[in-house]
């Protein structure tokens, strides 16, 4: 054993003659909250199952179906399972490995080899059975870095599952609102058709009486046809939204008829941020997944650096070996061995250096992707804040326009009943009222969608892990790099 340790020690002294890693450092740095202007308040996560606040049991059922049977979510979960299994496989390399090997071969032995007479130039059975043990001591952390890389990649995949769930709930909520809007638009279109049919009938009577001309008649026909187009479009959007909802929920065409008209509560009580939250970078699972991939790439770079160090492992075997099957399991055929194995790379035509540079490039790629996701998340959140504020102002103006249209229609109706105006005036004001109602329906749908989108751009109900480590990238020199 002393001789073996001496070999290891002398090998360590020869490190100056081995291959050294290149002085490659990451070219990019991960952006911070301050870099992207996140200096305001923090914002708490939304309540779990926030969609229940919409007050629609059908929506709750559809979200549950979506989060349980969506194909995209199943794919993400399968990737997570594969990543966890891969991490377990890498982790297993850190522990002693044992195996049993046995063979029996009919062999002719050379007369000019190490096999002594009487076996030379004759044919015999040659066999062996041995238990082999190996253990990589991992002095320089190569296996530990590979395990860390695999575990961090699995953590990123787990966050991808959370991001997929967030995206699916967002997609379903937006599509469900589109379905609700399509039903409301169809209602307005039907009222408009009835109103314009009434106008057309009056216009025909006026033309027959010589009061109106063919111009007014054609105009009345055209507006009626346009109202029918609006109804067709609304019903098309209703059917398309139904199909999309079924697809998201993992359902087929047989579920279309079962998806009824939504009953979403107006003014859904969602607590929303008023400005960019300072903790946005740890609130979104897609950002955290990209962050873990930086850590995984950094661990991969550490593993590539450790590959330049000598690899020391212990090997042992014990078993039987003999020429002639009848003597294989005799005590005299028993053999065993134990000792260290050292591998020191001396020349590999640049393979290790290329792998190290590639690992550094992978780290730069992960940092760039993280920065891109962060910048996009900040823009999405800022856009959502702007949209909510703008649509709320639009709704106030549209509500005022609707109130005025309603007042004009009421006044025209009263004047018509008093015989002070014609029915055409009543129908004209009703047309303006229907248009104002349609505008308010459109804005309400846009506002609901924008509010849900804002809630989800800041992470929804996702809760980041409490023990989230700081994002640090190793840049220090290694022992090998400091050797003369």
C-alpha positions in Angstrom: 0.0 0.0 0.0 2.9 2.4 0.7 4.2 1.7 -2.7 0.8 2.5 -4.2 0.6 5.8 -2.3 4.1 6.7 -3.5 3.0 6.2 -7.0 0.1 8.6 -6.5 2.3 11.1 -4.8 4.9 11.0 -7.6 2.2 11.3 -10.2 1.0 14.5 -8.5 4.5 15.9 -8.7 4.5 15.3 -12.4 1.5 17.6 -13.0 3.6 20.3 -14.5 4.2 17.9 -17.5 0.5 17.2 -18.1 -2.0 18.9 -20.3 -3.2 22.2 -18.9 -6.6 23.8 -19.5 -6.7 26.9 -21.6 -7.3 30.2 -19.9 -10.9 30.5 -21.2 -13.3 32.6 -19.2 -17.0 33.3 -19.9 -17.5 36.4 -22.1 -20.9 37.3 -20.8 -22.4 38.1 -17.4 -26.0 37.4 -16.3 -28.1 40.5 -15.9 -29.4 41.5 -12.4 -32.7 43.1 -11.3 -30.9 46.5 -11.1 -29.6 46.1 -14.7 -33.2 45.9 -16.0 -34.7 48.6 -13.8 -36.4 46.4 -11.2 -36.1 48.6 -8.2 -39.6 49.0 -6.9 -41.8 46.8 -4.6 -42.1 43.1 -4.4 -45.3 41.4 -5.3 -46.8 38.3 -3.6 -47.9 35.2 -5.7 -51.5 34.9 -6.7 -53.6 32.4 -4.7 -53.5 28.8 -5.7 -56.2 28.0 -8.3 -56.7 31.7 -8.9 -59.1 30.8 -11.8 -61.8 29.9 -9.2 -62.1 33.7 -8.6 -63.9 33.8 -12.0 -66.9 32.1 -10.4 -67.4 29.7 -13.3 -67.6 25.9 -12.4 -67.1 24.9 -16.0 -63.8 26.9 -16.2 -62.6 25.2 -13.0 -63.3 21.8 -14.5 -61.6 22.6 -17.8 -58.5 23.9 -16.1 -58.3 20.8 -14.0 -58.6 18.7 -17.2 -55.9 20.8 -18.9 -53.4 20.5 -16.1 -54.0 16.8 -15.9 -54.2 15.7 -19.5 -52.6 18.2 -21.8 -50.1 16.6 -24.1 -47.5 19.5 -23.8 -47.6 19.0 -20.0 -47.2 15.3 -20.3 -44.1 15.8 -22.6 -42.6 18.2 -20.1 -43.1 15.8 -17.3 -41.6 13.0 -19.3 -38.5 15.1 -19.9 -38.3 15.8 -16.2 -38.5 12.1 -15.4 -35.8 11.4 -18.0 -33.6 14.1 -16.5 -34.0 12.8 -13.0 -33.2 9.2 -14.2 -30.1 10.6 -16.0 -29.0 12.4 -12.8 -29.4 9.2 -10.8 -27.3 7.3 -13.3 -24.5 9.9 -13.1 -24.7 10.0 -9.4 -24.2 6.2 -9.3 -20.7 6.6 -10.8 -19.6 8.2 -7.5 -20.0 4.9 -5.6 -18.1 1.6 -5.8 -19.1 -0.6 -8.7 -19.0 -4.4 -8.5 -19.7 -7.1 -11.0 -19.3 -10.8 -11.6 -17.5 -11.9 -14.8 -17.2 -15.5 -15.9 -16.1 -17.2 -19.0 -15.0 -20.7 -20.3 -13.2 -20.8 -23.7 -12.0 -23.8 -25.7 -8.5 -22.7 -26.7 -5.4 -23.9 -28.4 -2.3 -22.6 -26.6 0.8 -21.5 -28.4 4.0 -23.4 -28.0 5.9 -20.2 -28.0 4.0 -18.2 -25.4 4.1 -17.8 -21.7 1.9 -20.9 -21.1 4.1 -23.7 -19.9 4.1 -27.3 -21.0 2.3 -29.5 -21.2 -0.4 -27.0 -22.4 1.6 -25.4 -25.3 0.5 -26.6 -28.7 -2.6 -28.4 -27.3 -6.3 -27.5 -26.9 -7.8 -27.1 -23.5 -10.7 -25.4 -21.7 -9.5 -22.1 -20.2 -11.9 -20.3 -17.9 -12.3 -17.9 -15.0 -14.9 -16.5 -12.6 -14.1 -13.3 -10.6 -15.9 -10.6 -8.8 -14.5 -7.2 -9.8 -14.7 -4.0 -7.8 -13.9 -0.5 -8.9 -14.2 2.9 -7.2 -13.4 6.2 -8.7 -12.0 8.3 -5.8 -12.8 11.6 -7.6 -10.0 13.5 -5.9 -10.6 16.5 -8.2 -14.4 16.6 -8.2 -14.9 15.5 -11.8 -17.8 13.1 -10.9 -19.2 15.6 -8.4 -19.3 18.3 -11.0 -21.1 15.9 -13.5 -23.6 15.0 -10.8 -24.2 18.7 -10.0 -24.7 19.4 -13.7 -27.2 16.6 -14.1 -29.1 17.6 -10.9 -29.3 21.3 -12.0 -30.5 20.3 -15.4 -33.2 18.2 -13.8 -34.2 21.2 -11.6 -34.4 23.3 -14.8 -36.7 20.7 -16.3 -38.9 20.7 -13.2 -39.3 24.5 -13.6 -40.1 23.9 -17.2 -43.1 21.8 -16.0 -44.2 24.7 -13.8 -43.8 27.1 -16.7 -45.8 24.8 -18.9 -48.6 24.7 -16.3 -48.6 28.5 -16.1 -48.7 28.8 -19.9 -51.5 26.3 -20.2 -53.7 27.9 -17.5 -53.0 31.3 -19.2 -53.9 29.9 -22.7 -57.1 28.3 -21.4 -58.2 31.4 -19.5 -57.7 33.6 -22.6 -59.4 31.2 -24.9 -62.3 30.8 -22.4 -62.7 34.6 -22.4 -62.7 34.5 -26.2 -65.5 32.0 -26.1 -67.5 34.2 -23.7 -66.8 37.2 -25.9 -68.0 35.3 -29.0 -71.3 34.4 -27.3 -71.8 38.1 -26.3 -70.9 39.3 -29.8 -73.4 36.9 -31.3 -76.1 38.2 -29.0 -75.4 41.8 -30.2 -75.3 40.6 -33.8 -78.8 39.0 -33.5 -80.2 42.1 -32.0 -78.6 44.2 -34.7 -80.1 41.9 -37.4 -83.6 42.3 -35.9 -83.2 46.0 -35.7 -81.9 46.4 -39.2 -84.6 44.1 -40.6 -87.0 46.5 -39.0 -85.3 49.4 -40.7 -85.5 47.6 -44.0 -89.2 46.9 -43.6 -89.9 50.6 -42.8 -87.7 51.7 -45.7 -89.6 49.5 -48.1 -92.9 51.1 -47.0 -91.4 54.5 -47.4 -90.1 53.7 -50.9 -93.6 52.3 -51.8 -95.1 55.6 -50.6 -92.7 57.6 -52.6 -91.0 59.1 -49.5 -87.7 57.4 -49.8 -85.6 56.3 -52.8 -83.8 53.2 -53.9 -80.6 54.6 -52.4 -82.0 54.3 -48.9 -83.4 50.9 -49.7 -80.1 49.5 -50.9 -78.4 51.0 -47.9 -80.8 49.3 -45.6 -80.2 46.0 -47.3 -76.5 46.4 -47.1 -76.5 47.1 -43.3 -78.7 44.0 -42.8 -76.3 41.8 -44.8 -73.3 43.2 -42.8 -75.1 42.4 -39.5 -75.5 38.8 -40.8 -71.8 38.7 -41.6 -71.1 39.8 -38.0 -73.2 37.0 -36.7 -71.5 34.4 -38.9 -68.1 35.7 -37.7 -69.1 35.6 -34.0 -70.4 32.0 -34.4 -67.2 31.0 -36.1 -65.1 32.4 -33.3 -67.4 30.6 -30.8 -66.8 27.3 -32.5 -63.0 27.9 -32.9 -62.7 28.8 -29.3 -64.6 25.6 -28.3 -62.2 23.5 -30.4 -59.2 25.2 -28.9 -60.5 24.7 -25.3 -61.1 21.0 -25.9 -57.6 20.6 -27.4 -56.0 22.3 -24.4 -57.9 20.1 -22.0 -56.8 17.0 -23.9 -60.3 16.3 -25.1 -61.6 15.3 -28.6 -64.4 16.3 -30.9 -67.0 14.5 -28.8 -66.4 17.1 -26.0 -67.4 20.1 -28.2 -71.1 19.8 -27.5 -70.5 19.6 -23.8 -68.7 23.0 -23.6 -71.4 25.4 -22.8 -71.6 29.2 -22.6 -69.2 30.6 -20.0 -70.5 32.3 -16.9 -67.5 34.4 -15.9 -68.1 36.9 -13.2 -67.6 40.5 -14.1 -64.8 42.5 -12.4 -62.9 39.4 -11.4 -61.2 40.1 -8.0 -57.5 39.7 -9.1 -54.8 41.5 -7.1 -52.5 43.0 -9.7 -49.2 44.9 -9.5 -49.2 48.6 -10.4 -45.6 48.7 -11.6 -42.7 46.3 -12.4 -42.1 44.2 -9.3 -38.5 44.0 -8.0 -38.7 40.3 -7.5 -39.8 39.5 -11.0 -36.6 37.5 -11.8 -37.4 34.9 -9.1 -41.2 34.9 -9.7 -41.3 33.4 -13.1 -40.4 29.7 -13.6 -39.1 30.2 -17.1 -36.5 32.7 -15.7 -35.6 30.3 -12.9 -35.2 27.4 -15.3 -32.8 29.5 -17.4 -30.9 30.4 -14.3 -30.5 26.8 -13.3 -29.3 26.0 -16.8 -26.5 28.6 -16.2 -25.6 26.7 -13.0 -25.7 23.4 -14.9 -23.4 24.8 -17.6 -21.0 26.1 -15.0 -20.8 22.7 -13.4 -20.2 21.2 -16.8 -17.3 23.6 -17.2 -15.9 22.6 -13.8 -16.2 18.9 -14.9 -14.3 19.7 -18.1 -11.6 21.4 -16.1 -11.3 18.5 -13.7 -10.7 16.2 -16.6 -7.2 17.6 -16.9 -6.3 16.3 -13.4 -5.1 12.7 -12.9 -7.9 10.2 -12.4 -7.3 7.9 -9.4 -9.4 4.9 -8.7 -9.2 1.7 -6.7 -9.7 -1.7 -8.4 -9.9 -5.1 -6.8 -10.8 -8.6 -8.0 -11.2 -12.0 -6.4 -12.0 -15.2 -8.2 -10.8 -18.4 -9.9 -8.7 -18.9 -13.0 -7.5 -22.2 -14.5 -6.7 -24.2 -17.6 -9.0 -27.1 -17.6 -12.5 -26.9 -16.3 -12.0 -29.7 -13.8 -9.5 -27.6 -11.8 -11.3 -24.2 -12.1 -12.9 -24.1 -8.6 -10.0 -25.7 -6.7 -8.4 -23.6 -4.0 -5.1 -23.6 -5.9 -6.9 -21.7 -8.7 -8.1 -18.9 -6.5 -6.5 -15.5 -7.2 -7.2 -11.9 -6.1 -5.7 -8.4 -6.4 -6.1 -4.9 -5.1 -4.5 -1.6 -6.0 -4.8 1.9 -7.3 -5.1 2.9 -11.0 -3.9 6.3 -12.1 -4.6 7.9 -15.4 -2.8 11.2 -16.3 -3.5 12.8 -19.7 -0.3 13.7 -21.4 -1.2 14.0 -25.0 -4.7 13.9 -26.6 -4.3 16.0 -29.7 -6.2 18.9 -28.1 -9.4 16.9 -27.2 -9.6 18.0 -23.5 -8.9 21.7 -24.4 -11.6 21.6 -27.1 -14.0 20.1 -24.6 -13.1 22.8 -22.0 -13.6 25.6 -24.6 -16.8 24.0 -25.6 -18.1 23.9 -22.0 -17.2 27.6 -21.6 -19.1 28.3 -24.8 -22.1 26.4 -23.5 -21.9 28.6 -20.3 -21.9 31.7 -22.5 -24.9 30.4 -24.4 -26.8 29.7 -21.2 -26.1 33.2 -19.9 -27.2 34.8 -23.2 -30.4 32.7 -23.2 -31.0 33.8 -19.6 -30.5 37.4 -20.4 -32.8 37.2 -23.4 -35.6 35.6 -21.3 -35.2 38.2 -18.6 -35.3 41.1 -21.0 -38.4 39.6 -22.7 -40.1 39.0 -19.3 -39.5 42.7 -18.4 -40.9 43.8 -21.7 -43.9 41.5 -21.4 -44.7 42.7 -17.9 -44.3 46.3 -18.8 -46.5 45.8 -21.9 -49.2 44.1 -19.7 -49.1 46.9 -17.2 -49.5 49.4 -20.0 -52.3 47.4 -21.6 -54.3 47.1 -18.4 -54.0 50.8 -17.6 -54.9 51.8 -21.2 -57.9 49.5 -21.5 -59.2 50.7 -18.2 -59.2 54.2 -19.5 -60.8 53.1 -22.7 -63.5 51.3 -20.8 -64.3 54.5 -18.9 -64.6 56.4 -22.1 -66.6 53.6 -23.8 -68.9 53.4 -20.8 -69.6 57.2 -21.1 -70.3 56.7 -24.8 -72.7 53.9 -24.0 -74.5 56.0 -21.4 -74.9 58.8 -23.9 -76.2 56.4 -26.6 -78.6 54.9 -24.1 -79.8 58.4 -23.1 -80.3 59.3 -26.8 -82.2 56.1 -27.5 -84.4 56.6 -24.5 -85.1 60.2 -25.4 -85.8 59.3 -29.1 -88.2 56.6 -27.9 -90.1 59.0 -25.6 -90.3 61.6 -28.4 -91.6 59.0 -30.8 -94.3 57.9 -28.4 -95.2 61.6 -28.0 -95.4 61.9 -31.8 -92.5 64.4 -32.0 -90.1 62.3 -34.1 -90.1 59.5 -36.7 -89.4 55.9 -36.0 -86.4 56.1 -38.2 -84.8 58.4 -35.6 -85.5 55.8 -33.0 -83.9 53.1 -35.1 -80.9 55.3 -35.8 -80.3 55.9 -32.1 -80.7 52.2 -31.5 -78.0 51.5 -34.0 -75.7 53.8 -32.2 -76.6 52.1 -28.9 -75.9 48.6 -30.3 -72.5 49.8 -31.6 -71.7 51.2 -28.2 -72.7 48.0 -26.5 -70.5 46.0 -28.9 -67.6 48.3 -28.2 -68.0 47.8 -24.5 -68.2 44.1 -24.9 -65.0 44.1 -26.9 -63.2 46.3 -24.3 -64.5 44.2 -21.4 -63.1 41.1 -23.1 -59.8 42.8 -23.8 -59.6 44.0 -20.2 -60.2 40.6 -18.7 -57.6 39.0 -21.0 -55.1 41.8 -20.2 -55.6 41.4 -16.4 -55.1 37.6 -16.5 -52.1 38.1 -18.8 -50.6 40.6 -16.3 -51.2 38.2 -13.4 -49.3 35.4 -15.3 -46.5 37.5 -16.6 -45.5 38.1 -13.0 -45.6 34.4 -12.2 -49.2 33.7 -11.3 -49.5 31.4 -8.4 -46.0 30.0 -8.9 -44.0 30.1 -5.7 -40.2 30.1 -6.0 -38.1 27.7 -3.9 -37.1 29.3 -0.6 -33.6 27.9 -0.6 -32.8 29.4 -4.0 -28.9 29.8 -4.1 -27.3 33.0 -5.4 -26.4 33.0 -9.1 -22.6 32.8 -9.1 -20.3 31.7 -11.9 -16.9 30.2 -11.1 -14.1 32.2 -12.6 -11.2 31.4 -10.3 -8.0 29.7 -11.4 -7.4 26.0 -10.8 -4.4 24.2 -9.3 -3.3 23.1 -12.7 -3.4 26.7 -14.0 -1.1 28.0 -11.3 1.6 25.4 -11.9 4.9 26.6 -13.4 
